[in-house]
Amino acid sequence: MKKLVKTNLTDQIFNYIQEEIIKGTWKPGEKLPSENELSESLGVSRMSLRSAIQRCSAMGLTETRVGEGTFVRSFNLRSYFSELYRMKLLGRDPNEINDLRCVLQIASARLAIADGIAESDLQVLIDLSKTMEQAAADSDMDTFHEADIQFHRAVCELCKNELLFMIYDAVESLMDDVTRENVERSVRSTSSFDLVLSHHREMLESLCARDMERFTKAQMDSRERSRRYYASSQQNA
């Protein structure tokens, strides 16, 4: 192993570990050399090494198991995007996040309607819709929010396209806060869950009818409402 120059050591160590994982020196599931071995071979302190490994873990490249050591993880886009979002390296514009979800859901629905939607998948959406209806009746925002997230997730699973769903899964954590905010803004502006429930019913009924045009309209109407909410809040700020 090459010795590292002692400037920006954490970044250098992180880059080194990342490169070795990419090259396949350490494969998914394999254990990295111990802290003592790595720090000695790289000529760096254990403290600097530990900081770099913590960064690797935050990015989803590795995981540290107490009493066992540090292991290479299978690549996880969700962890990667979550860390970029936390570090404010990704945009936080709620309109852009809403647009991304809109695009992914329309794409999933179009593919699912073209290839055939399984009744069992529709039943999942029906059950989640019922959960949301009951949570709204109970004014249980937490239960409503959880069912809402699962509903949109299930829509993106309809197409059975692993790559599309991988993208949705990766950015879902970015959407959670915006999803909750969308609901809360709607409830505040109308003093009820009616508009939100109506939107989800429209999505569900259009999917049951295999009506892509109706589904797309429901998505675009929701997008427009969200944009009005955020525009209004900026004016009042």
N, C-alpha and C positions, 0 to 999 in steps of 0.2 A: 504494500500500500504506500501511496505517496504521502510525504509529510506536507502539512498545510501551513501556509503563511498565516501568522497570527494577526490578521485584520478581518473584521466581520466574520469571526470564526463560526458563529452559529449558522449564518447563511451558507458558509462554505461547507460545513459539515452536513447541513440539510441537503444541499445540492449534491454532495458526494453520495449520501445514502440513497437519494432519489435516483441518481444515475445508475447506481449499482442494482437497484430494484428493477429499473427499466431494462437494463442489459440482461437481467436474469441471473445475476450473481447470487442473489437471494430470491427465491421463488415464493409465491403465495403459500403460507402455511409454515415456511421455514423460519427457524430462529436466527436472529442476528447474533454476531459474536457478542460476548459480554461487554459491559461498560469498560472494564479494565483492559480487555483485549483491544477494543476499538480506540480508546483514548491513547493507549500506548502506541499502537500502530500508526495512528494519525498525528501523534505528537501534540495532542490537545488535552485540556483539563477535562475531568469528568463532569464538571459543572456545565461547560460549554457543550459537551456531547449530550448531556441530559436535556438541555434546552432545545437542541436540534431534534432529538428524538420526540420530545413533547410536541414539537411542531409537526413532525411526521405523523404522529398519532392524530393530531387535530385535523390534518388534511386527509385522513383515512388511509394513509400508506401503511401504517404499522399499528399494532396494539400491544400494550404492555400488560402482562399478566403477573399479578403479585406472586412472588416466589418462583416464577418460571423464567421470566425474561421478556424480551421484545420480539414479536413475530410479524412477518410480512402479511398484510391483509390482502384479500382479493379486492381489486379496485372498486371503489364505491363512489359513484358520482354524487350521491346525496351528501356525503360528508365533505366532498370537495367544494360543492356549491355553497353549502352551509357555512364553511369556513371563509370562503371568499365574501359571502354576504356579511358575516360577522365582522370581517376586517374592512368592510365598506369598500371593497374592490369591485362590487357589482352594484348596478343602479338600484335605487330603492323607490323609484317612481311607482306609486300604486297603479297608475294607469297602464304602465308597461307590463307590470305583473299580471293585471287583469287581462290585458291583451294576449299575453302568452298562454294563460289558461284557456282563454276563448279559442285561440287557434288550435291548441292541442285537442280540446274537446270536440270541435267541429271536425277535425281530421279523423279522430277516432270514430265518431258517429258515422261519418261518410263511409269509412272502410267497413265498419260493422254492418251497416245497412246493405252495402254492396255484397258482402260475403255471407250475410245471414246472422241475425242475433239470436243467441240461445235463450230459450224461455227461462232457464235457470238464472241467467245473468239479469234478465229483466226483473225476476222475482227479488233479487238482491236490492235493486233500486226501489222496488215497491215497498219492501220492508223498511228500508232506510227512510223513505218518504213518510211512512206511518210513524216512525220514531220521531221525525222532525215535527209532524203534526201534533203529536202528543206533547213533545217538549215545548212547543209554542203555546199550547193550551195551559201548560203548567208554568209558563214563563221561566223555563229552565234553560238559560242561555248556554251553559256549559255542555249539556247533553245535545242541544240543538247544534252547537258548533261542531261537536265531534261527529254527529251524523251527517252534517253538511260536508265536512271534509271527506268522509267515507263515500258519500254520494258522488262527488266530483271525481274521486279516485276511481270509483267503479265505472263511471262513464268512460274514463280513459283506458280501462281494462277491456272494454267491450270489443275492441278491434283485434285483440289477441296478437298485437304487434309488439314484440319484445323491446325493440329499439325505441319506439314511440313511448311506451310505458316507462322505459328506463329514464328517458328525458323528463317525463312528468314526475316520476318518483324523485329524481335528483333535485328538482326545483320546488317540490311540494312544500318543504319547510319554509321557503321564501313566501309562499302563497298563504300560509296559515294565518298570519297576522292580518293580511289584507282581506282574506275571506271573512274573518271575524269582524273587521272594521266595516266591510260592505254591509253585513247583516245589521250591525248596530246602528249604522247611519240610516239604513232603511227603516228600522223599527222606530228610531227617534223621529224621523221626518213624517211618518204616517201613524205613529202611536199604536202600531200593531205589527204582527208578523205576516199579515195578509199578502203583501206584495212579494215578499221573499218566497212564501209558500206557493203562491201562484206561479212564480217563475219556475220553481222545481217541478210543479205539476205539469207545466207546459213542456218542460224538457222530457219528463217521463212519458207523457201521453204521445208526444211526437215520436219518441223512440219506439213505443209500443205499436204505433201506426206505421212505422218505417217511413216517416215523412221528413226527409232531409231539409226541405225548404222551411218547414215549420220549426224544426230544431234550430236551424241557423238563425232564423228571425228571433227566436227566444234568446239566443246568445247575444245577438247584436243589440237587442232591446236592453238587456241587462248591462251590457257594456256602456251604452249611452246613459243609463241611469247612474251608473257608478261615476262616470265622468262628470255628470252634473253635480253629484254629491261633493266630489273633491274640488270642483271649480268653485262651488258655493262656500266651502270651508276656507279656501284660500282668500276669497274676497272678504270674508268676515274676520280673517286673522289680523 
